[in-house]
Amino acid sequence: MHIGSTNHYSRNSIMLSATNLCCLRNEIQLFSNLSFSLEGGEILQVKGPNGSGKTSLLRLLCGLGAMESGEIRWQDQPVSATRFNYLREIIYIGHNQGVKNELTVTENLVFFDALSEQPSQRPIDEIIRLFELDSLDDCPLHKLSAGQKRRVALARLMLHKKKLWILDEPQTALDSKGLTLLEQLYQNHIKEQGMIIVATHHPIQLPATRIKTLTLGR
């Protein structure tokens, strides 16, 4: 199984940084004084026990949550001042995956493609074939297994060129082939100087020099 990539980003030319982030949920402090930076070709692996704020952090970075204090910067500009440019360069796949159960595999990808102003970097039927979903392309997602639905969600990563992938436990429900596919996605994106923030305790098969670790709840 091989997944190619056409993304090309210059190392050190793009960066996400967070400084002194503080996040509350139901008046409980999940984390505070949290800082990190990320450059092209790097992964930030977020770890921590349940309830430590991993999902809250990812949603905050996507603009889906509010922080109590701190600053997030994209390409050395406050996200608040460059929100549109920032959001158009990220893709977020969370626990709920964002797929539509009433739509087929093909219809889901066509739907997500239509939501973007960017042209698809690959034909949708090619993406479906690469994810080994071609025999299910006309099947509604409510008839698929959890692992097959996860593959449909991950196929979104190949639709458009996004500099930053933000992923919440993406390996959930994947079988061994699916995990191999996920690792190839990581490798290709990082090789082309993309960036990934992923909440997972699953080992990432990449050089340690490319991986930063952020542990919450300590």
Biotite code that builds the C-alpha atoms (Angstrom):
import biotite.structure as struc

atoms = struc.array([
    struc.Atom([0.000, 0.000, 0.000], chain_id="A", res_id=1, res_name="MET", atom_name="CA", element="C"),
    struc.Atom([1.509, 3.313, -1.045], chain_id="A", res_id=2, res_name="HIS", atom_name="CA", element="C"),
    struc.Atom([0.114, 6.810, -0.745], chain_id="A", res_id=3, res_name="ILE", atom_name="CA", element="C"),
    struc.Atom([1.959, 9.546, -2.566], chain_id="A", res_id=4, res_name="GLY", atom_name="CA", element="C"),
    struc.Atom([1.854, 13.244, -1.777], chain_id="A", res_id=5, res_name="SER", atom_name="CA", element="C"),
    struc.Atom([2.110, 16.440, -3.760], chain_id="A", res_id=6, res_name="THR", atom_name="CA", element="C"),
    struc.Atom([2.444, 18.877, -0.836], chain_id="A", res_id=7, res_name="ASN", atom_name="CA", element="C"),
    struc.Atom([5.617, 20.954, -0.669], chain_id="A", res_id=8, res_name="HIS", atom_name="CA", element="C"),
    struc.Atom([6.311, 23.247, 2.279], chain_id="A", res_id=9, res_name="TYR", atom_name="CA", element="C"),
    struc.Atom([9.591, 24.851, 3.278], chain_id="A", res_id=10, res_name="SER", atom_name="CA", element="C"),
    struc.Atom([10.995, 23.860, 6.637], chain_id="A", res_id=11, res_name="ARG", atom_name="CA", element="C"),
    struc.Atom([11.046, 26.790, 9.079], chain_id="A", res_id=12, res_name="ASN", atom_name="CA", element="C"),
    struc.Atom([8.899, 28.909, 6.736], chain_id="A", res_id=13, res_name="SER", atom_name="CA", element="C"),
    struc.Atom([5.691, 28.069, 8.604], chain_id="A", res_id=14, res_name="ILE", atom_name="CA", element="C"),
    struc.Atom([5.168, 27.847, 12.324], chain_id="A", res_id=15, res_name="MET", atom_name="CA", element="C"),
    struc.Atom([2.465, 27.499, 14.921], chain_id="A", res_id=16, res_name="LEU", atom_name="CA", element="C"),
    struc.Atom([3.262, 28.704, 18.419], chain_id="A", res_id=17, res_name="SER", atom_name="CA", element="C"),
    struc.Atom([1.288, 28.822, 21.632], chain_id="A", res_id=18, res_name="ALA", atom_name="CA", element="C"),
    struc.Atom([2.321, 30.783, 24.710], chain_id="A", res_id=19, res_name="THR", atom_name="CA", element="C"),
    struc.Atom([0.989, 30.487, 28.266], chain_id="A", res_id=20, res_name="ASN", atom_name="CA", element="C"),
    struc.Atom([-2.327, 28.930, 27.296], chain_id="A", res_id=21, res_name="LEU", atom_name="CA", element="C"),
    struc.Atom([-4.879, 28.448, 30.061], chain_id="A", res_id=22, res_name="CYS", atom_name="CA", element="C"),
    struc.Atom([-8.122, 26.536, 29.551], chain_id="A", res_id=23, res_name="CYS", atom_name="CA", element="C"),
    struc.Atom([-11.109, 26.035, 31.857], chain_id="A", res_id=24, res_name="LEU", atom_name="CA", element="C"),
    struc.Atom([-13.989, 23.585, 31.488], chain_id="A", res_id=25, res_name="ARG", atom_name="CA", element="C"),
    struc.Atom([-16.976, 23.877, 33.805], chain_id="A", res_id=26, res_name="ASN", atom_name="CA", element="C"),
    struc.Atom([-14.860, 26.171, 35.983], chain_id="A", res_id=27, res_name="GLU", atom_name="CA", element="C"),
    struc.Atom([-12.190, 23.480, 36.334], chain_id="A", res_id=28, res_name="ILE", atom_name="CA", element="C"),
    struc.Atom([-8.714, 24.366, 35.107], chain_id="A", res_id=29, res_name="GLN", atom_name="CA", element="C"),
    struc.Atom([-7.548, 21.766, 32.589], chain_id="A", res_id=30, res_name="LEU", atom_name="CA", element="C"),
    struc.Atom([-4.140, 23.284, 31.936], chain_id="A", res_id=31, res_name="PHE", atom_name="CA", element="C"),
    struc.Atom([-2.268, 26.550, 32.375], chain_id="A", res_id=32, res_name="SER", atom_name="CA", element="C"),
    struc.Atom([1.046, 28.122, 31.312], chain_id="A", res_id=33, res_name="ASN", atom_name="CA", element="C"),
    struc.Atom([1.099, 25.741, 28.342], chain_id="A", res_id=34, res_name="LEU", atom_name="CA", element="C"),
    struc.Atom([3.549, 26.707, 25.599], chain_id="A", res_id=35, res_name="SER", atom_name="CA", element="C"),
    struc.Atom([4.912, 25.001, 22.491], chain_id="A", res_id=36, res_name="PHE", atom_name="CA", element="C"),
    struc.Atom([6.044, 25.729, 18.945], chain_id="A", res_id=37, res_name="SER", atom_name="CA", element="C"),
    struc.Atom([5.891, 23.702, 15.755], chain_id="A", res_id=38, res_name="LEU", atom_name="CA", element="C"),
    struc.Atom([7.804, 24.046, 12.502], chain_id="A", res_id=39, res_name="GLU", atom_name="CA", element="C"),
    struc.Atom([7.495, 22.444, 9.093], chain_id="A", res_id=40, res_name="GLY", atom_name="CA", element="C"),
    struc.Atom([8.284, 18.735, 9.185], chain_id="A", res_id=41, res_name="GLY", atom_name="CA", element="C"),
    struc.Atom([7.380, 18.247, 12.855], chain_id="A", res_id=42, res_name="GLU", atom_name="CA", element="C"),
    struc.Atom([4.731, 16.347, 14.808], chain_id="A", res_id=43, res_name="ILE", atom_name="CA", element="C"),
    struc.Atom([3.449, 17.379, 18.220], chain_id="A", res_id=44, res_name="LEU", atom_name="CA", element="C"),
    struc.Atom([2.183, 14.298, 20.063], chain_id="A", res_id=45, res_name="GLN", atom_name="CA", element="C"),
    struc.Atom([-0.228, 15.246, 22.851], chain_id="A", res_id=46, res_name="VAL", atom_name="CA", element="C"),
    struc.Atom([-0.529, 12.763, 25.703], chain_id="A", res_id=47, res_name="LYS", atom_name="CA", element="C"),
    struc.Atom([-2.308, 12.679, 29.033], chain_id="A", res_id=48, res_name="GLY", atom_name="CA", element="C"),
    struc.Atom([-4.977, 10.822, 31.012], chain_id="A", res_id=49, res_name="PRO", atom_name="CA", element="C"),
    struc.Atom([-8.675, 11.161, 30.314], chain_id="A", res_id=50, res_name="ASN", atom_name="CA", element="C"),
    struc.Atom([-9.921, 14.568, 31.400], chain_id="A", res_id=51, res_name="GLY", atom_name="CA", element="C"),
    struc.Atom([-6.519, 16.232, 31.167], chain_id="A", res_id=52, res_name="SER", atom_name="CA", element="C"),
    struc.Atom([-7.625, 18.507, 28.324], chain_id="A", res_id=53, res_name="GLY", atom_name="CA", element="C"),
    struc.Atom([-6.262, 16.856, 25.170], chain_id="A", res_id=54, res_name="LYS", atom_name="CA", element="C"),
    struc.Atom([-9.436, 17.278, 23.133], chain_id="A", res_id=55, res_name="THR", atom_name="CA", element="C"),
    struc.Atom([-10.036, 20.747, 24.604], chain_id="A", res_id=56, res_name="SER", atom_name="CA", element="C"),
    struc.Atom([-6.561, 21.805, 23.481], chain_id="A", res_id=57, res_name="LEU", atom_name="CA", element="C"),
    struc.Atom([-7.092, 20.521, 19.936], chain_id="A", res_id=58, res_name="LEU", atom_name="CA", element="C"),
    struc.Atom([-10.476, 22.232, 19.667], chain_id="A", res_id=59, res_name="ARG", atom_name="CA", element="C"),
    struc.Atom([-8.984, 25.440, 21.037], chain_id="A", res_id=60, res_name="LEU", atom_name="CA", element="C"),
    struc.Atom([-6.278, 25.330, 18.341], chain_id="A", res_id=61, res_name="LEU", atom_name="CA", element="C"),
    struc.Atom([-9.028, 24.939, 15.717], chain_id="A", res_id=62, res_name="CYS", atom_name="CA", element="C"),
    struc.Atom([-10.947, 27.950, 16.968], chain_id="A", res_id=63, res_name="GLY", atom_name="CA", element="C"),
    struc.Atom([-13.705, 25.725, 18.383], chain_id="A", res_id=64, res_name="LEU", atom_name="CA", element="C"),
    struc.Atom([-13.056, 26.604, 22.007], chain_id="A", res_id=65, res_name="GLY", atom_name="CA", element="C"),
    struc.Atom([-12.099, 29.618, 24.088], chain_id="A", res_id=66, res_name="ALA", atom_name="CA", element="C"),
    struc.Atom([-8.947, 29.957, 26.124], chain_id="A", res_id=67, res_name="MET", atom_name="CA", element="C"),
    struc.Atom([-8.881, 31.761, 29.439], chain_id="A", res_id=68, res_name="GLU", atom_name="CA", element="C"),
    struc.Atom([-5.550, 33.398, 28.645], chain_id="A", res_id=69, res_name="SER", atom_name="CA", element="C"),
    struc.Atom([-2.490, 33.062, 26.424], chain_id="A", res_id=70, res_name="GLY", atom_name="CA", element="C"),
    struc.Atom([-1.745, 33.572, 22.741], chain_id="A", res_id=71, res_name="GLU", atom_name="CA", element="C"),
    struc.Atom([-1.648, 31.445, 19.600], chain_id="A", res_id=72, res_name="ILE", atom_name="CA", element="C"),
    struc.Atom([0.408, 32.679, 16.653], chain_id="A", res_id=73, res_name="ARG", atom_name="CA", element="C"),
    struc.Atom([0.479, 31.478, 13.041], chain_id="A", res_id=74, res_name="TRP", atom_name="CA", element="C"),
    struc.Atom([3.440, 32.448, 10.864], chain_id="A", res_id=75, res_name="GLN", atom_name="CA", element="C"),
    struc.Atom([4.440, 34.886, 13.610], chain_id="A", res_id=76, res_name="ASP", atom_name="CA", element="C"),
    struc.Atom([1.077, 36.656, 13.530], chain_id="A", res_id=77, res_name="GLN", atom_name="CA", element="C"),
    struc.Atom([-1.602, 36.434, 16.238], chain_id="A", res_id=78, res_name="PRO", atom_name="CA", element="C"),
    struc.Atom([-4.309, 34.029, 15.089], chain_id="A", res_id=79, res_name="VAL", atom_name="CA", element="C"),
    struc.Atom([-6.850, 36.671, 16.062], chain_id="A", res_id=80, res_name="SER", atom_name="CA", element="C"),
    struc.Atom([-5.379, 38.917, 13.352], chain_id="A", res_id=81, res_name="ALA", atom_name="CA", element="C"),
    struc.Atom([-5.025, 36.257, 10.654], chain_id="A", res_id=82, res_name="THR", atom_name="CA", element="C"),
    struc.Atom([-7.917, 33.934, 11.485], chain_id="A", res_id=83, res_name="ARG", atom_name="CA", element="C"),
    struc.Atom([-9.065, 33.295, 7.905], chain_id="A", res_id=84, res_name="PHE", atom_name="CA", element="C"),
    struc.Atom([-5.578, 32.477, 6.600], chain_id="A", res_id=85, res_name="ASN", atom_name="CA", element="C"),
    struc.Atom([-4.963, 30.215, 9.598], chain_id="A", res_id=86, res_name="TYR", atom_name="CA", element="C"),
    struc.Atom([-8.206, 28.260, 9.426], chain_id="A", res_id=87, res_name="LEU", atom_name="CA", element="C"),
    struc.Atom([-7.896, 27.649, 5.680], chain_id="A", res_id=88, res_name="ARG", atom_name="CA", element="C"),
    struc.Atom([-4.531, 25.936, 6.284], chain_id="A", res_id=89, res_name="GLU", atom_name="CA", element="C"),
    struc.Atom([-5.722, 23.413, 8.882], chain_id="A", res_id=90, res_name="ILE", atom_name="CA", element="C"),
    struc.Atom([-7.849, 20.289, 8.926], chain_id="A", res_id=91, res_name="ILE", atom_name="CA", element="C"),
    struc.Atom([-9.308, 18.864, 12.118], chain_id="A", res_id=92, res_name="TYR", atom_name="CA", element="C"),
    struc.Atom([-10.519, 15.292, 12.524], chain_id="A", res_id=93, res_name="ILE", atom_name="CA", element="C"),
    struc.Atom([-11.957, 14.710, 15.980], chain_id="A", res_id=94, res_name="GLY", atom_name="CA", element="C"),
    struc.Atom([-13.663, 11.863, 17.812], chain_id="A", res_id=95, res_name="HIS", atom_name="CA", element="C"),
    struc.Atom([-16.895, 12.358, 15.861], chain_id="A", res_id=96, res_name="ASN", atom_name="CA", element="C"),
    struc.Atom([-14.904, 12.288, 12.589], chain_id="A", res_id=97, res_name="GLN", atom_name="CA", element="C"),
    struc.Atom([-17.233, 14.715, 10.805], chain_id="A", res_id=98, res_name="GLY", atom_name="CA", element="C"),
    struc.Atom([-18.564, 12.172, 8.317], chain_id="A", res_id=99, res_name="VAL", atom_name="CA", element="C"),
    struc.Atom([-22.232, 11.926, 7.299], chain_id="A", res_id=100, res_name="LYS", atom_name="CA", element="C"),
    struc.Atom([-23.765, 8.509, 7.989], chain_id="A", res_id=101, res_name="ASN", atom_name="CA", element="C"),
    struc.Atom([-26.597, 8.991, 5.510], chain_id="A", res_id=102, res_name="GLU", atom_name="CA", element="C"),
    struc.Atom([-24.189, 9.685, 2.625], chain_id="A", res_id=103, res_name="LEU", atom_name="CA", element="C"),
    struc.Atom([-22.121, 7.146, 0.686], chain_id="A", res_id=104, res_name="THR", atom_name="CA", element="C"),
    struc.Atom([-18.335, 7.036, 0.765], chain_id="A", res_id=105, res_name="VAL", atom_name="CA", element="C"),
    struc.Atom([-18.146, 8.949, -2.517], chain_id="A", res_id=106, res_name="THR", atom_name="CA", element="C"),
    struc.Atom([-20.824, 11.451, -1.482], chain_id="A", res_id=107, res_name="GLU", atom_name="CA", element="C"),
    struc.Atom([-18.987, 12.209, 1.751], chain_id="A", res_id=108, res_name="ASN", atom_name="CA", element="C"),
    struc.Atom([-15.779, 13.111, -0.064], chain_id="A", res_id=109, res_name="LEU", atom_name="CA", element="C"),
    struc.Atom([-17.651, 15.076, -2.730], chain_id="A", res_id=110, res_name="VAL", atom_name="CA", element="C"),
    struc.Atom([-19.391, 16.977, 0.080], chain_id="A", res_id=111, res_name="PHE", atom_name="CA", element="C"),
    struc.Atom([-16.122, 17.834, 1.836], chain_id="A", res_id=112, res_name="PHE", atom_name="CA", element="C"),
    struc.Atom([-14.505, 18.774, -1.456], chain_id="A", res_id=113, res_name="ASP", atom_name="CA", element="C"),
    struc.Atom([-17.344, 21.194, -2.201], chain_id="A", res_id=114, res_name="ALA", atom_name="CA", element="C"),
    struc.Atom([-16.865, 22.926, 1.170], chain_id="A", res_id=115, res_name="LEU", atom_name="CA", element="C"),
    struc.Atom([-13.340, 24.039, 0.260], chain_id="A", res_id=116, res_name="SER", atom_name="CA", element="C"),
    struc.Atom([-12.305, 26.857, -2.045], chain_id="A", res_id=117, res_name="GLU", atom_name="CA", element="C"),
    struc.Atom([-9.145, 24.887, -2.821], chain_id="A", res_id=118, res_name="GLN", atom_name="CA", element="C"),
    struc.Atom([-9.086, 22.446, -5.743], chain_id="A", res_id=119, res_name="PRO", atom_name="CA", element="C"),
    struc.Atom([-8.805, 18.782, -4.828], chain_id="A", res_id=120, res_name="SER", atom_name="CA", element="C"),
    struc.Atom([-5.211, 17.594, -5.170], chain_id="A", res_id=121, res_name="GLN", atom_name="CA", element="C"),
    struc.Atom([-6.323, 14.129, -6.336], chain_id="A", res_id=122, res_name="ARG", atom_name="CA", element="C"),
    struc.Atom([-9.413, 12.715, -8.085], chain_id="A", res_id=123, res_name="PRO", atom_name="CA", element="C"),
    struc.Atom([-11.859, 11.442, -5.476], chain_id="A", res_id=124, res_name="ILE", atom_name="CA", element="C"),
    struc.Atom([-12.079, 7.981, -7.020], chain_id="A", res_id=125, res_name="ASP", atom_name="CA", element="C"),
    struc.Atom([-8.291, 7.689, -6.754], chain_id="A", res_id=126, res_name="GLU", atom_name="CA", element="C"),
    struc.Atom([-8.387, 8.655, -3.067], chain_id="A", res_id=127, res_name="ILE", atom_name="CA", element="C"),
    struc.Atom([-11.112, 6.066, -2.444], chain_id="A", res_id=128, res_name="ILE", atom_name="CA", element="C"),
    struc.Atom([-9.012, 3.404, -4.158], chain_id="A", res_id=129, res_name="ARG", atom_name="CA", element="C"),
    struc.Atom([-5.889, 4.324, -2.179], chain_id="A", res_id=130, res_name="LEU", atom_name="CA", element="C"),
    struc.Atom([-7.847, 3.887, 1.049], chain_id="A", res_id=131, res_name="PHE", atom_name="CA", element="C"),
    struc.Atom([-9.084, 0.498, -0.197], chain_id="A", res_id=132, res_name="GLU", atom_name="CA", element="C"),
    struc.Atom([-12.706, 1.657, -0.104], chain_id="A", res_id=133, res_name="LEU", atom_name="CA", element="C"),
    struc.Atom([-13.470, 1.274, -3.812], chain_id="A", res_id=134, res_name="ASP", atom_name="CA", element="C"),
    struc.Atom([-15.708, -1.764, -3.257], chain_id="A", res_id=135, res_name="SER", atom_name="CA", element="C"),
    struc.Atom([-17.758, 0.359, -0.834], chain_id="A", res_id=136, res_name="LEU", atom_name="CA", element="C"),
    struc.Atom([-17.862, 3.628, -2.755], chain_id="A", res_id=137, res_name="ASP", atom_name="CA", element="C"),
    struc.Atom([-21.669, 3.587, -3.161], chain_id="A", res_id=138, res_name="ASP", atom_name="CA", element="C"),
    struc.Atom([-22.368, 2.276, 0.326], chain_id="A", res_id=139, res_name="CYS", atom_name="CA", element="C"),
    struc.Atom([-23.933, 4.588, 2.967], chain_id="A", res_id=140, res_name="PRO", atom_name="CA", element="C"),
    struc.Atom([-21.650, 5.035, 5.934], chain_id="A", res_id=141, res_name="LEU", atom_name="CA", element="C"),
    struc.Atom([-24.220, 3.733, 8.416], chain_id="A", res_id=142, res_name="HIS", atom_name="CA", element="C"),
    struc.Atom([-23.641, 0.299, 6.876], chain_id="A", res_id=143, res_name="LYS", atom_name="CA", element="C"),
    struc.Atom([-19.851, 0.432, 7.334], chain_id="A", res_id=144, res_name="LEU", atom_name="CA", element="C"),
    struc.Atom([-17.755, -0.750, 10.272], chain_id="A", res_id=145, res_name="SER", atom_name="CA", element="C"),
    struc.Atom([-16.164, 1.734, 12.656], chain_id="A", res_id=146, res_name="ALA", atom_name="CA", element="C"),
    struc.Atom([-12.784, 1.128, 11.037], chain_id="A", res_id=147, res_name="GLY", atom_name="CA", element="C"),
    struc.Atom([-14.128, 1.743, 7.544], chain_id="A", res_id=148, res_name="GLN", atom_name="CA", element="C"),
    struc.Atom([-15.774, 4.977, 8.691], chain_id="A", res_id=149, res_name="LYS", atom_name="CA", element="C"),
    struc.Atom([-12.437, 6.031, 10.161], chain_id="A", res_id=150, res_name="ARG", atom_name="CA", element="C"),
    struc.Atom([-10.786, 5.442, 6.789], chain_id="A", res_id=151, res_name="ARG", atom_name="CA", element="C"),
    struc.Atom([-13.372, 7.666, 5.118], chain_id="A", res_id=152, res_name="VAL", atom_name="CA", element="C"),
    struc.Atom([-12.623, 10.395, 7.663], chain_id="A", res_id=153, res_name="ALA", atom_name="CA", element="C"),
    struc.Atom([-8.868, 10.056, 7.156], chain_id="A", res_id=154, res_name="LEU", atom_name="CA", element="C"),
    struc.Atom([-9.332, 10.166, 3.377], chain_id="A", res_id=155, res_name="ALA", atom_name="CA", element="C"),
    struc.Atom([-10.211, 13.834, 3.855], chain_id="A", res_id=156, res_name="ARG", atom_name="CA", element="C"),
    struc.Atom([-6.529, 14.451, 4.592], chain_id="A", res_id=157, res_name="LEU", atom_name="CA", element="C"),
    struc.Atom([-5.743, 13.782, 0.941], chain_id="A", res_id=158, res_name="MET", atom_name="CA", element="C"),
    struc.Atom([-8.433, 15.984, -0.576], chain_id="A", res_id=159, res_name="LEU", atom_name="CA", element="C"),
    struc.Atom([-6.718, 19.348, -0.169], chain_id="A", res_id=160, res_name="HIS", atom_name="CA", element="C"),
    struc.Atom([-3.305, 20.731, 0.694], chain_id="A", res_id=161, res_name="LYS", atom_name="CA", element="C"),
    struc.Atom([-3.449, 21.683, 4.354], chain_id="A", res_id=162, res_name="LYS", atom_name="CA", element="C"),
    struc.Atom([-0.290, 22.687, 6.161], chain_id="A", res_id=163, res_name="LYS", atom_name="CA", element="C"),
    struc.Atom([-1.472, 21.625, 9.612], chain_id="A", res_id=164, res_name="LEU", atom_name="CA", element="C"),
    struc.Atom([-3.321, 18.429, 10.494], chain_id="A", res_id=165, res_name="TRP", atom_name="CA", element="C"),
    struc.Atom([-4.981, 18.351, 13.923], chain_id="A", res_id=166, res_name="ILE", atom_name="CA", element="C"),
    struc.Atom([-6.061, 14.801, 14.797], chain_id="A", res_id=167, res_name="LEU", atom_name="CA", element="C"),
    struc.Atom([-7.762, 13.386, 17.889], chain_id="A", res_id=168, res_name="ASP", atom_name="CA", element="C"),
    struc.Atom([-7.033, 9.672, 18.417], chain_id="A", res_id=169, res_name="GLU", atom_name="CA", element="C"),
    struc.Atom([-6.998, 8.967, 14.655], chain_id="A", res_id=170, res_name="PRO", atom_name="CA", element="C"),
    struc.Atom([-5.961, 5.332, 15.112], chain_id="A", res_id=171, res_name="GLN", atom_name="CA", element="C"),
    struc.Atom([-9.217, 4.421, 16.902], chain_id="A", res_id=172, res_name="THR", atom_name="CA", element="C"),
    struc.Atom([-10.937, 1.363, 15.330], chain_id="A", res_id=173, res_name="ALA", atom_name="CA", element="C"),
    struc.Atom([-8.253, 0.902, 12.659], chain_id="A", res_id=174, res_name="LEU", atom_name="CA", element="C"),
    struc.Atom([-6.976, -2.590, 11.892], chain_id="A", res_id=175, res_name="ASP", atom_name="CA", element="C"),
    struc.Atom([-3.315, -3.329, 11.127], chain_id="A", res_id=176, res_name="SER", atom_name="CA", element="C"),
    struc.Atom([-3.689, -2.238, 7.479], chain_id="A", res_id=177, res_name="LYS", atom_name="CA", element="C"),
    struc.Atom([-5.386, 0.952, 8.569], chain_id="A", res_id=178, res_name="GLY", atom_name="CA", element="C"),
    struc.Atom([-2.611, 1.707, 11.051], chain_id="A", res_id=179, res_name="LEU", atom_name="CA", element="C"),
    struc.Atom([-0.010, 1.169, 8.330], chain_id="A", res_id=180, res_name="THR", atom_name="CA", element="C"),
    struc.Atom([-1.956, 3.528, 6.094], chain_id="A", res_id=181, res_name="LEU", atom_name="CA", element="C"),
    struc.Atom([-2.069, 6.153, 8.861], chain_id="A", res_id=182, res_name="LEU", atom_name="CA", element="C"),
    struc.Atom([1.698, 5.916, 9.371], chain_id="A", res_id=183, res_name="GLU", atom_name="CA", element="C"),
    struc.Atom([2.237, 6.436, 5.639], chain_id="A", res_id=184, res_name="GLN", atom_name="CA", element="C"),
    struc.Atom([0.041, 9.517, 5.760], chain_id="A", res_id=185, res_name="LEU", atom_name="CA", element="C"),
    struc.Atom([2.159, 10.874, 8.620], chain_id="A", res_id=186, res_name="TYR", atom_name="CA", element="C"),
    struc.Atom([5.409, 10.105, 6.844], chain_id="A", res_id=187, res_name="GLN", atom_name="CA", element="C"),
    struc.Atom([4.410, 11.707, 3.560], chain_id="A", res_id=188, res_name="ASN", atom_name="CA", element="C"),
    struc.Atom([3.033, 14.848, 5.194], chain_id="A", res_id=189, res_name="HIS", atom_name="CA", element="C"),
    struc.Atom([6.103, 15.339, 7.373], chain_id="A", res_id=190, res_name="ILE", atom_name="CA", element="C"),
    struc.Atom([8.451, 14.529, 4.481], chain_id="A", res_id=191, res_name="LYS", atom_name="CA", element="C"),
    struc.Atom([6.860, 17.362, 2.531], chain_id="A", res_id=192, res_name="GLU", atom_name="CA", element="C"),
    struc.Atom([7.310, 19.689, 5.559], chain_id="A", res_id=193, res_name="GLN", atom_name="CA", element="C"),
    struc.Atom([3.703, 19.670, 6.699], chain_id="A", res_id=194, res_name="GLY", atom_name="CA", element="C"),
    struc.Atom([2.884, 19.699, 10.415], chain_id="A", res_id=195, res_name="MET", atom_name="CA", element="C"),
    struc.Atom([0.749, 17.425, 12.582], chain_id="A", res_id=196, res_name="ILE", atom_name="CA", element="C"),
    struc.Atom([-0.702, 17.796, 16.062], chain_id="A", res_id=197, res_name="ILE", atom_name="CA", element="C"),
    struc.Atom([-2.088, 14.471, 17.230], chain_id="A", res_id=198, res_name="VAL", atom_name="CA", element="C"),
    struc.Atom([-3.580, 13.361, 20.533], chain_id="A", res_id=199, res_name="ALA", atom_name="CA", element="C"),
    struc.Atom([-2.546, 9.735, 20.894], chain_id="A", res_id=200, res_name="THR", atom_name="CA", element="C"),
    struc.Atom([-0.615, 7.333, 23.108], chain_id="A", res_id=201, res_name="HIS", atom_name="CA", element="C"),
    struc.Atom([-0.014, 5.087, 20.102], chain_id="A", res_id=202, res_name="HIS", atom_name="CA", element="C"),
    struc.Atom([3.681, 4.973, 19.057], chain_id="A", res_id=203, res_name="PRO", atom_name="CA", element="C"),
    struc.Atom([4.486, 7.099, 16.006], chain_id="A", res_id=204, res_name="ILE", atom_name="CA", element="C"),
    struc.Atom([6.940, 5.470, 13.604], chain_id="A", res_id=205, res_name="GLN", atom_name="CA", element="C"),
    struc.Atom([8.967, 8.532, 12.658], chain_id="A", res_id=206, res_name="LEU", atom_name="CA", element="C"),
    struc.Atom([12.464, 9.749, 13.575], chain_id="A", res_id=207, res_name="PRO", atom_name="CA", element="C"),
    struc.Atom([12.516, 11.075, 17.134], chain_id="A", res_id=208, res_name="ALA", atom_name="CA", element="C"),
    struc.Atom([13.977, 14.342, 15.834], chain_id="A", res_id=209, res_name="THR", atom_name="CA", element="C"),
    struc.Atom([10.648, 15.030, 14.077], chain_id="A", res_id=210, res_name="ARG", atom_name="CA", element="C"),
    struc.Atom([8.449, 14.361, 17.140], chain_id="A", res_id=211, res_name="ILE", atom_name="CA", element="C"),
    struc.Atom([7.748, 16.723, 20.004], chain_id="A", res_id=212, res_name="LYS", atom_name="CA", element="C"),
    struc.Atom([5.768, 15.470, 23.012], chain_id="A", res_id=213, res_name="THR", atom_name="CA", element="C"),
    struc.Atom([3.364, 17.466, 25.133], chain_id="A", res_id=214, res_name="LEU", atom_name="CA", element="C"),
    struc.Atom([2.032, 15.677, 28.235], chain_id="A", res_id=215, res_name="THR", atom_name="CA", element="C"),
    struc.Atom([-0.997, 17.154, 29.980], chain_id="A", res_id=216, res_name="LEU", atom_name="CA", element="C"),
    struc.Atom([-2.183, 16.446, 33.496], chain_id="A", res_id=217, res_name="GLY", atom_name="CA", element="C"),
    struc.Atom([1.225, 16.193, 35.122], chain_id="A", res_id=218, res_name="ARG", atom_name="CA", element="C"),
])
